[in-house]
Amino acid sequence: MRKMIAEAYDETVAEALAQGQPQTVAHREGVTAAAMFLSSMTGLEDAAARTSVESLRLEAA
């Protein structure tokens, strides 16, 4: 599951950076996308999913 969350994050970050977004914005968008993915896969509430994703300490490349 961690790998799929990281992939959702990485894909979103790459798209945001390709659109010229700053790294901080790309990171926020990546966390949001990964949290939405986790929520949809597990049924976690949005806030809990976001907390779980943030605890993984993913970073924009």
C-alpha positions as CSV (number, residue, x, y, z in Angstrom):
1,M,0.0,0.0,0.0
2,R,2.9,2.4,0.8
3,K,4.2,2.0,-2.7
4,M,0.8,2.9,-4.3
5,I,0.5,5.9,-2.0
6,A,4.0,7.0,-3.0
7,E,3.2,6.5,-6.7
8,A,0.1,8.7,-6.4
9,Y,2.2,11.3,-4.6
10,D,5.0,11.2,-7.2
11,E,2.8,11.4,-10.2
12,T,0.9,14.4,-8.9
13,V,4.1,16.1,-7.9
14,A,5.6,15.5,-11.3
15,E,2.5,16.9,-13.0
16,A,2.5,20.0,-10.8
17,L,6.2,20.7,-11.4
18,A,5.7,20.2,-15.2
19,Q,3.1,22.9,-15.0
20,G,5.6,25.3,-13.4
21,Q,4.3,25.1,-9.8
22,P,6.8,25.7,-7.0
23,Q,8.0,22.7,-5.2
24,T,6.0,23.6,-2.0
25,V,2.8,23.7,-4.0
26,A,3.7,20.5,-5.8
27,H,4.3,18.8,-2.5
28,R,0.9,19.9,-1.1
29,E,-0.9,18.7,-4.2
30,G,1.0,15.4,-3.9
31,V,0.0,14.9,-0.3
32,T,-3.6,15.8,-1.1
33,A,-3.7,13.3,-4.0
34,A,-2.1,10.6,-2.0
35,A,-4.5,11.2,0.9
36,M,-7.5,11.0,-1.5
37,F,-6.1,7.7,-2.9
38,L,-5.7,6.3,0.6
39,S,-9.1,7.4,1.7
40,S,-10.8,5.8,-1.3
41,M,-8.9,2.6,-0.8
42,T,-9.4,2.2,2.9
43,G,-12.5,4.3,3.8
44,L,-10.4,6.5,6.2
45,E,-11.8,9.9,6.8
46,D,-10.0,12.7,4.9
47,A,-8.2,14.1,7.9
48,A,-7.0,10.6,9.1
49,A,-5.8,9.8,5.5
50,R,-3.9,13.0,5.3
51,T,-2.2,12.4,8.7
52,S,-1.2,8.9,7.5
53,V,0.3,10.2,4.3
54,E,2.1,13.0,6.1
55,S,3.6,10.4,8.5
56,L,5.3,8.7,5.5
57,R,7.4,11.9,5.0
58,L,7.2,11.8,1.3
59,E,9.3,14.5,-0.5
60,A,9.1,16.2,-3.8
61,A,12.1,15.3,-5.9
